[in-house]
Each structure stands twice: as structure tokens, then as C-alpha cells.
Amino acid sequence: MRRPEDLDWEVLHEIVDRNGRLVGDAPWLTEELALDLYRDMVRTRIFDRRATAAQRQGRLGTYAIAEGHEAIQVGSAHALRERDFIYPGYREHGVHIARGMPLETVLAYWRGLPNTTWDPPAMQQMVITVPIGSHLPHAVGHAYAERLKGNDVVTVTYVGDGGTSENDFHSGLNFAGVWRTPTVFIVSNNFYAISVPYERQTAAKWLADKAPGYGMAAEKVNGFDAVAVYDATRRAVERGSAGEGPTLIEAICYRFGPHATADDPALYRTREEEELWRPLDPVDRMRAFVVNAGWWDDAAEEQLATEATEMFDEALEAVLATELPPRVDIITQSFDKVPSSMIEQLHRLEDDAGEERSNIPISSQWIVGEDNLPPGPTTEMTMADAINAALHQEMAADPTTVLLGEDVALAGGVFRVTAGLLDEFGSERVIDTPINESGIVGTAIGMAMAGIRPIAEIQFEGFSYPAFDQIASHLGRIRFRTRGNTSLPMVVRMPNGAGIRAHEHHCDSPEAYFAHVPGIVVVVPSSPTDAKGLLAAAIRSDDPVMFLEPKVLYRAGREAVPDAAYELPLGRARVRRAGGDITLITYGGMVPVSLRAAAAVAKDGVDVEVIDLRTVYPWDVETVSESVIKTNKMLFVQEPQRSGGIGAEVVAEIAERCGYDLVAPPRRLAATDAPWPQFAMEHHALITDVMVATELRSLAEG
């Protein structure tokens, strides 16, 4: 059993004791501040209890209960300046209330509604984050970006004791410590992560003791004391604003209710334990203080309770009366401009449901342009040269563009693709980061939230997997989550694919994973000209782009690339070779392989049209369909595993669209579903032009 007397209270910062007596020095504590703290704590308690009751009545979805956390949430929120930015978890109702967020906005989330009124830039608060701890790097990147822009903004982020076990607790604190960002990490330690007790989360006596290892200040605070939390947060904000770096605040509290309405705390703690902690109730403590000071009485209490109850009830009724948006709403906020494939998918659902088709304005649609290269001088470039040129030109054109990743600055990247950028743009914009891919992508997300354009580099594609939570949970979802109020104009670059005889995880092709993540554009260029123009388009895009660079093509050859800056349209395939007998669709490193195979079978009289997708999501259905209708046969060639790949998607879609035009079953040529082999055996897995030619000849004869 966990007992209050077992805790070493002497080490916790405290100003108001459990009896409401002033036991610490607080010359700044005015009557106005004390009453503001107390009123918002009561409002939070009433909101919490009534929201819990509403969930039990079926009027809200599963709800995370905050009773016992009010002092931490309200005390910290009141210590912030209006310009400071908050990254909450999912239990910070008191923060939202203290910062003046309309109750309808908070309740709409728990009602499961698309929340159009939660506008992070306007409210200086990000939307609730469900994946635990994954928002911490966002706060760090956001603070970095604000400092780069010359703004005095401190970011504050909240996490529970259980969340400190997550990988992004480490990456967030480590990046903040290295970069000395003005970030405040507030850990609400209530001793339980749902049912798992503190001792099974960490061997550390205090979570705050981890802070010095990250090079940051630390505070241990009595989280039942709103005044002490206010004081600790106020000083942390002052430190951050003064350039003294981040702070970790561990605030001790107790969750009096269940973790959420779906939880039964009787499974892991006793009613006796809960009653031992009840005398420490933070609302009772603050009420005793304002009453003892002569600033509060029963009449004021009754009036506050009545007003808070009425405000909640009115807000809930307004939310319950909200008319659900039509089906079209599920796609309109996924991208800055909605791809035509998504519009077709929506219309099919509407047709099957017997609904009238939605009319999506042209201004909201993704209109794919044509390739237009600029006139003027050209230079013979490799793909690596072309990518480097695009980075130089885009970073020179936009001072809010930054590049971050492992070894990208001093070393110029392991493939020297970013060479020279540090000298031209300096270490604030070309950043050698800690070796932590989740931190690289996570902080870049925060930078994009703050309005700059980060380009995050992952050293090798197989190292992107630790960042997949950031990519799938946040990179592709934040625009949708915020109903278009926030975009993520950022690029994640990485080498991609096999053929260089490297070790495990250095030759993977994860593009199919990324293409399956809603809200992300996935690009794989195959030539220097395309690489330069597509990367420029990706950097300028208001949608997040995964940019995968076939490493086997970095220096495989040169071609004349325009010197001037230009962009090529994302989502547009390119016909690399015209033909009339077979359509071969491919991308990336398989393009030159396929072109060689097409040239080989041409000697046998087989005329192959080779289409380079370039963008594998959203891919160019129209160009591929037109070709298949013309040739009546198709082969898809890809380097990675066969099952669930880009080829499977393209073949399935074309089979539906063009099935009656095909005179032979569509084919795929791909690697096996095994992991990529060790480099001495890599040749066993590689798709060669001989293999492609064999498939083409077989298809031509069939």
C-alpha cells in the first residue's frame, strides 16, 4: 500500500501546506492571483466530475480523469505568458480551462467530434496527444524554431510518470539539453501508469533526478500546492526566457479517481489507500488558504460552483447539439490539397451508401501540373549533386528552412549530399543532431508547428523505424487532427534501397510503410533532374513529404540539370520510354534496370513503355491507366519485398480500372518477402535487367 507518510516531503518545494497556511516565501502572491488559482481549480474539478458523469450517461466517449491534478495544471498554466506555447498530453483539462479555452472546444474532443475550433496557433496550445510522451520532442523543436526566428517563446509540455518510460522522454530531454531550448517539462507523478506502480516504471527515487544527466535544471514540487507549482513554473519560464535552457519539474500528486472511465482502480489499489491521500486534496488546500486569508467565503463558493456547473452544462448541450459533418469531412483536411484518388474513394463510398456525391471545390483539389524545366544554362550533375543544389537554392531562398540530422553538417552526410551547407548557412540552420531518429523527426515536427520549414535527414532508411511512431502518429495526422488549422511543411529525406553491398538496415526500402500512412506524400526520384525539381517541390509543399533517394543512383551517372531553381510536380509520373506492346511501371533504383531490359527486348521486337512513378503516393493513376489501355499488358517492377508493396497497390487499382483492356494477367516482379540478405549474398535478392527482360518476353508471348 502506498502511504503519504512514506514520501520524503521535506525535499518537495512547498509554499502552502495542507491546512492552508503559508509556509514558504511568496512575496509575489497577491489576492488576485490566489483567487484566480482557486477559481480555476474549482472549475476544473467541476468540469472533471461532470464530464465523468456525462461519459457514464453515454454522452461523451472514454474520458481521462484529472481529479488530484488540479494544482499542477492550473498552477503551471497561470505562470505562463500569453505567448508561451503548450503541448499537452490527454489529461490537462485544468490547463485548457486556465488558459481560457472554450469548454465546448475541450468537450468536442471527448465527444469524438472533428474539432474545428481547436486552433493551435491562435490558442497557443496543441491538440490533445494520445501516444504517450511522443509530443515532448515537438515542444523542443517548436522552442528551437521560435528562438531561430528571434521570438521570446517558452514551450511547456506535460507528461505523466508512466510517460517517462517512453523513448521520446529521452529524446525530448536529450535534444532540449543539447540545444539549450527554452522548454519546460512538467511531470505529473501520481505513482500509477494506469495500474502499473511507480516502482515498475523506474528504479529512480525521483524522476527529477534524471534531469542533470540531460544538462538541465530540475525542481521537485508538492503537486498538491498550486502556489508552489506556480512558483516553480514561473522560475522555469524565466530561466528559459533568459537563455538558461530547459527545466524538468516533477510534481508529486495522487490520482483520486481511475485513470480513465474505462479503468477500474480497485484492481490495483485499495479504497483504504485512496482515503489516506484524500486529506491532501489540492482544491481543499487552496480553499483553506483563501478562506484563512479572508478572501473567500461560503457565498462566493456557492456562486462559483453554480456558475461553473451552468457553464459546463451549457457547453455540453451545445456540443451534443452539434450537427455531424457529412462524409466528405473525413478527407478534406487530410492534405492541403486533396489527391484525386481520395476524391474517387470518397465518391465510391457515397455511391455505395446511396448518398449524393460531394462537390469538392477545385481550390481544395490537388491539381497535378506538367514538367516544365527552366531555360538557361545547365550543369552535368549526379543525383547527389542535384540534391545538394536543390538544398542550397531552397535554403538560400527561404531563411526559415533548416536542415537537421546525423552527420549532416561537419561531415556533409555519409554520402556527402549535404556538403557545403554548413559553411553557407551556419550551425543554427544546418544542425548535427544527437543520434536519435525519433528525436530528429519529432523535433522537426515541432519546428514545422512553429512555422518554419525543416528538412530532416535519416542517415539510412533502415534507421527510420525508431521514428515510425512520429511519422505515423504525428507527421501524417496533425493537419487532420487540427482540422487544417496547422500544417506541417516539412521533408524527411533518407537514402533508400539496395545495390551498394552494405550491412543490415543499410539496404532497406520502406516506402510501402510510408505510403500507407495517411496524410503523407512519398517521393522516390530516379534521375538528377527529377531529384532536384522534386525535392524543391517537396520543400515548398505545405504537406509533409517523405523523400527517398536511391543510394545506388547517387553517383551512377550524370546528366544536364538546369542551374536555375525549379520544381517538378509531385504526383506526376514520367514516361521514360514510349512503347506500344507492354506497360512497365517502376520507380527509383529499378528505373535504369527496367530501361536496360526494355532496350534488350526491343531487339526481339517487343516495344515496352516504361513509366517512372516518381511519386509513389499519391501515384499517377491516369498516366498508368492510359498506357495500359494502349498496350493491354502490364508488368510492375520493384526492388523490395513483394507482398504489400507499391506494386501490389498499383496492380490492384489498374486491374479494377483496366481489367477488360488487359489481354494477359498483370504481373509483378519483386524480391522475396525475406529480410534483405547480408551483403555477400545481396546479388541473390537483387532484381536485374536480365530478370526483367525474362518477364517481359514471357508476357509478350502470353
C-alpha positions, 0 to 999 in steps of 0.5 A, a space after each residue: 500500500 502506498 502511504 503519504 507518510 512514506 514520501 520524503 516531503 521535506 525535499 518537495 518545494 512547498 509554499 502552502 501546506 495542507 491546512 492552508 497556511 503559508 509556509 514558504 516565501 511568496 512575496 509575489 502572491 497577491 489576492 488576485 492571483 490566489 483567487 484566480 488559482 482557486 477559481 480555476 481549480 474549482 472549475 476544473 474539478 467541476 468540469 472533471 466530475 461532470 464530464 465523468 458523469 456525462 461519459 457514464 450517461 453515454 454522452 461523451 466517449 472514454 474520458 481521462 480523469 484529472 481529479 488530484 491534478 488540479 494544482 499542477 495544471 492550473 498552477 503551471 498554466 497561470 505562470 505562463 505568458 500569453 505567448 508561451 506555447 503548450 503541448 499537452 498530453 490527454 489529461 490537462 483539462 485544468 490547463 485548457 480551462 486556465 488558459 481560457 479555452 472554450 469548454 465546448 472546444 475541450 468537450 468536442 474532443 471527448 465527444 469524438 467530434 472533428 474539432 474545428 475550433 481547436 486552433 493551435 496557433 491562435 490558442 497557443 496550445 496543441 491538440 490533445 496527444 494520445 501516444 504517450 510522451 511522443 509530443 515532448 520532442 515537438 515542444 523542443 523543436 517548436 522552442 528551437 524554431 521560435 528562438 531561430 526566428 528571434 521570438 521570446 517563446 517558452 514551450 511547456 509540455 506535460 507528461 505523466 510518470 508512466 510517460 517517462 518510460 517512453 523513448 521520446 522522454 529521452 529524446 525530448 530531454 536529450 535534444 532540449 539539453 543539447 540545444 539549450 531550448 527554452 522548454 519546460 517539462 512538467 511531470 505529473 507523478 501520481 505513482 500509477 501508469 494506469 495500474 502499473 506502480 511507480 516502482 515498475 516504471 523506474 528504479 529512480 527515487 525521483 524522476 527529477 533526478 534524471 534531469 542533470 544527466 540531460 544538462 538541465 535544471 530540475 525542481 521537485 514540487 508538492 503537486 498538491 500546492 498550486 502556489 508552489 507549482 506556480 512558483 516553480 513554473 514561473 522560475 522555469 519560464 524565466 530561466 528559459 526566457 533568459 537563455 538558461 535552457 530547459 527545466 524538468 519539474 516533477 510534481 508529486 500528486 495522487 490520482 483520486 479517481 481511475 485513470 480513465 472511465 474505462 479503468 477500474 482502480 480497485 484492481 490495483 489499489 485499495 479504497 483504504 489507500 485512496 482515503 489516506 491521500 484524500 486529506 491532501 486534496 489540492 482544491 481543499 488546500 487552496 480553499 483553506 488558504 483563501 478562506 484563512 486569508 479572508 478572501 473567500 467565503 461560503 457565498 462566493 463558493 456557492 456562486 462559483 460552483 453554480 456558475 461553473 456547473 451552468 457553464 459546463 452544462 451549457 457547453 455540453 448541450 451545445 456540443 451534443 447539439 452539434 450537427 455531424 459533418 457529412 462524409 466528405 469531412 473525413 478527407 478534406 483536411 487530410 492534405 492541403 490539397 486533396 489527391 484525386 484518388 481520395 476524391 474517387 474513394 470518397 465518391 465510391 463510398 457515397 455511391 455505395 451508401 446511396 448518398 449524393 456525391 460531394 462537390 469538392 471545390 477545385 481550390 481544395 483539389 490537388 491539381 497535378 501540373 506538367 514538367 516544365 524545366 527552366 531555360 538557361 544554362 545547365 550543369 552535368 550533375 549526379 543525383 547527389 549533386 542535384 540534391 545538394 543544389 536543390 538544398 542550397 537554392 531552397 535554403 538560400 531562398 527561404 531563411 526559415 528552412 533548416 536542415 537537421 540530422 546525423 552527420 549532416 553538417 561537419 561531415 556533409 552526410 555519409 554520402 556527402 549530399 549535404 556538403 557545403 551547407 554548413 559553411 553557407 548557412 551556419 550551425 543554427 540552420 544546418 544542425 548535427 543532431 544527437 543520434 536519435 531518429 525519433 528525436 530528429 523527426 519529432 523535433 522537426 515536427 515541432 519546428 514545422 508547428 512553429 512555422 518554419 520549414 525543416 528538412 530532416 535527414 535519416 542517415 539510412 532508411 533502415 534507421 527510420 523505424 525508431 521514428 515510425 511512431 512520429 511519422 505515423 502518429 504525428 507527421 501524417 495526422 496533425 493537419 487532420 487532427 487540427 482540422 487544417 488549422 496547422 500544417 506541417 511543411 516539412 521533408 524527411 529525406 533518407 537514402 533508400 534501397 539496395 545495390 551498394 553491398 552494405 550491412 543490415 538496415 543499410 539496404 532497406 526500402 520502406 516506402 510501402 510503410 510510408 505510403 500507407 500512412 495517411 496524410 503523407 506524400 512519398 517521393 522516390 526520384 530516379 534521375 538528377 533532374 527529377 531529384 532536384 525539381 522534386 525535392 524543391 517541390 517537396 520543400 515548398 509543399 505545405 504537406 509533409 513529404 517523405 523523400 527517398 533517394 536511391 543510394 545506388 543512383 547517387 553517383 551512377 551517372 550524370 546528366 544536364 540539370 538546369 542551374 536555375 531553381 525549379 520544381 517538378 510536380 509531385 504526383 506526376 509520373 514520367 514516361 521514360 520510354 514510349 512503347 506500344 506492346 507492354 506497360 512497365 511501371 517502376 520507380 527509383 533504383 529499378 528505373 535504369 534496370 527496367 530501361 536496360 531490359 526494355 532496350 534488350 527486348 526491343 531487339 526481339 521486337 517487343 516495344 515496352 513503355 516504361 513509366 517512372 512513378 516518381 511519386 509513389 503516393 499519391 501515384 499517377 493513376 491516369 498516366 498508368 491507366 492510359 498506357 495500359 489501355 494502349 498496350 493491354 499488358 502490364 508488368 510492375 517492377 520493384 526492388 523490395 519485398 513483394 507482398 504489400 508493396 507499391 506494386 501490389 497497390 498499383 496492380 490492384 487499382 489498374 486491374 479494377 480500372 483496366 481489367 477488360 483492356 488487359 489481354 494477359 494477367 498483370 504481373 509483378 516482379 519483386 524480391 522475396 518477402 525475406 529480410 534483405 540478405 547480408 551483403 555477400 549474398 545481396 546479388 541473390 535478392 537483387 532484381 536485374 535487367 536480365 530478370 526483367 527482360 525474362 518477364 517481359 518476353 514471357 508476357 509478350 508471348 502470353 
